[in-house]
Amino acid sequence: MSTGKLVKDYRPLMEYLSLSAPEHRNRVLPSNKDFDVIKSWVLEKPKKVSELIRELTNVKKVLIDGELAVRAVEKAWGLRMSEDLAIKEISEELAGWVLEVSEELGLIKLSSK
């Protein structure tokens, strides 16, 4: 359930997931816990999409394996980057994907405002 509204190129994330062991993959994939967190953030105080992405990126960042992230970005884009940058890229794509799915499920409405 990706719309491309927030994430324009899913290749690094898809490579990351394909390189991940099933147990790890299951920990990082969008989950009901993610959707509950998003609903609580939005109910607590409406937020801009950029704020939601930043907050969700920080939540997801701790789940990302740096070595796998580097390999995934290199395989997807042919770029070698530091672990920190690769983790940031994968966690931002993951955050955007969770928000796109949230919109598809009718939990939130993404706007460009």
Secondary structure, 3 states (H helix, E strand, C coil): CCCCCCCCCCHHHHHHHHHCCHHHHHHHCCCHHHHHHHHHHHHHCCCCHHHHHHHHHHHHHCCCCHHHHHHHHHHHHCCCCCHHHHHHHHHHHHHHHHHHHHHHCCCCCCCCC
